[in-house]
Amino acid sequence: MINGRFHVNLKWHGINLLVDAAVVGKRYEIMAFDDHGTDYDCVIVKTLDEVEDAFWRMVRKFSYEPAVLTGRYAKLRDDLKDALEVGKAVEDSAGKDYGTCNFDGTGVYLIRWNHDLVRQAAKEAGTYAHGWEIGSGWWVFSPVTHSQGNPRTMNAEAVTASMGNKGYKVLGYYQMD
């Protein structure tokens, strides 16, 4: 009944994907997976009415090809990549994890920058970013870390200093758990 009705092949980032919906027991699963069976996403819904909406939402999600970063967005990506490496090296030299659990990061002032492209630059650099609710134009970038105490703080401070040295307006973002 459902198999074959919701079935689309598409190419996403050079990967052949299949988005398909199937009945599994008393529920419906909508999945995106590649030729090797690697799952990229799965949504479970309870009714047939929900299947069509979830299916086409997933197709749209994997039909999107991100823009190729150029100009200041490519520079941001490259600068973040370099800064994240500096931060990781500082953290690695810090030794064991100690101190209060925190979510420290680096604040960078990017007023009137495209939000989707800033997030894409962060993702391509190997981290993520979110716009800061307190002040317009501020973005918080997370350090690449496996620590949660003082080594994370040291990492974030090194990333902040590195981005500042590259000419960005920066501030340290400190948040305890």
Backbone hydrogen bonds, N-H to C=O, Kabsch-Sander energy under -0.5 kcal/mol:
donor,donor_aa,acceptor,acceptor_aa,energy
5,R,2,I,-1.5
6,F,2,I,-1.2
7,H,5,R,-0.7
8,V,19,V,-2.7
10,L,17,L,-2.6
12,W,15,I,-2.6
15,I,12,W,-1.9
17,L,10,L,-3.4
17,L,15,I,-0.6
18,L,33,F,-2.8
19,V,8,V,-3.0
20,D,18,L,-0.5
20,D,31,M,-2.5
21,A,6,F,-1.8
22,A,29,E,-2.3
24,V,22,A,-0.5
24,V,27,R,-2.8
27,R,24,V,-1.5
28,Y,45,V,-2.6
29,E,22,A,-2.7
30,I,43,V,-2.9
31,M,20,D,-2.8
31,M,29,E,-0.5
32,A,41,D,-2.3
33,F,18,L,-2.2
34,D,38,T,-1.8
35,D,16,N,-0.7
37,G,34,D,-1.9
40,Y,32,A,-3.6
41,D,32,A,-1.3
43,V,30,I,-2.6
45,V,28,Y,-2.5
50,E,47,T,-0.7
51,V,47,T,-0.8
52,E,48,L,-0.9
53,D,49,D,-0.7
54,A,50,E,-2.3
55,F,51,V,-3.1
56,W,52,E,-2.4
57,R,53,D,-1.9
58,M,54,A,-1.9
59,V,55,F,-2.2
60,R,56,W,-2.3
61,K,57,R,-2.0
62,F,58,M,-2.1
63,S,59,V,-0.7
63,S,60,R,-0.6
64,Y,60,R,-0.8
69,L,67,A,-0.6
73,Y,70,T,-1.4
74,A,70,T,-0.9
75,K,71,G,-2.1
76,L,72,R,-2.5
77,R,73,Y,-2.3
78,D,74,A,-2.5
79,D,75,K,-3.1
80,L,76,L,-2.8
81,K,77,R,-2.5
82,D,78,D,-2.2
83,A,79,D,-2.6
84,L,80,L,-3.0
85,E,81,K,-1.6
86,V,82,D,-1.9
87,G,83,A,-2.5
88,K,84,L,-2.4
89,A,85,E,-2.1
90,V,86,V,-2.0
91,E,87,G,-2.4
92,D,88,K,-2.7
93,S,89,A,-1.5
94,A,90,V,-0.6
94,A,91,E,-1.3
95,G,92,D,-0.6
102,N,148,Q,-2.2
103,F,175,Q,-3.3
105,G,173,Y,-2.6
106,T,141,F,-2.4
107,G,171,L,-3.1
108,V,139,W,-2.8
109,Y,169,K,-2.7
110,L,108,V,-0.8
110,L,137,G,-3.9
113,W,110,L,-1.3
118,V,114,N,-2.2
119,R,115,H,-2.4
120,Q,116,D,-2.2
121,A,117,L,-2.5
122,A,118,V,-2.3
123,K,119,R,-2.5
124,E,120,Q,-2.8
125,A,121,A,-1.6
126,G,122,A,-1.0
126,G,123,K,-0.7
127,T,122,A,-2.7
130,H,140,V,-1.7
132,W,138,W,-3.2
133,E,131,G,-0.5
138,W,135,G,-1.6
139,W,108,V,-2.3
140,V,130,H,-2.6
141,F,106,T,-2.9
141,F,139,W,-0.5
142,S,128,Y,-1.9
145,T,143,P,-0.8
150,N,98,Y,-3.9
152,R,149,G,-0.8
153,T,149,G,-1.7
154,M,150,N,-2.8
155,N,151,P,-2.2
156,A,152,R,-2.9
157,E,153,T,-2.6
158,A,154,M,-1.9
159,V,155,N,-2.4
160,T,156,A,-2.6
161,A,157,E,-2.4
162,S,158,A,-2.5
163,M,159,V,-2.6
164,G,160,T,-2.3
165,N,161,A,-2.4
166,K,162,S,-0.9
167,G,164,G,-1.7
168,Y,163,M,-1.9
170,V,168,Y,-0.7
171,L,107,G,-1.9
173,Y,105,G,-2.2
174,Y,172,G,-0.6
177,D,101,C,-2.3
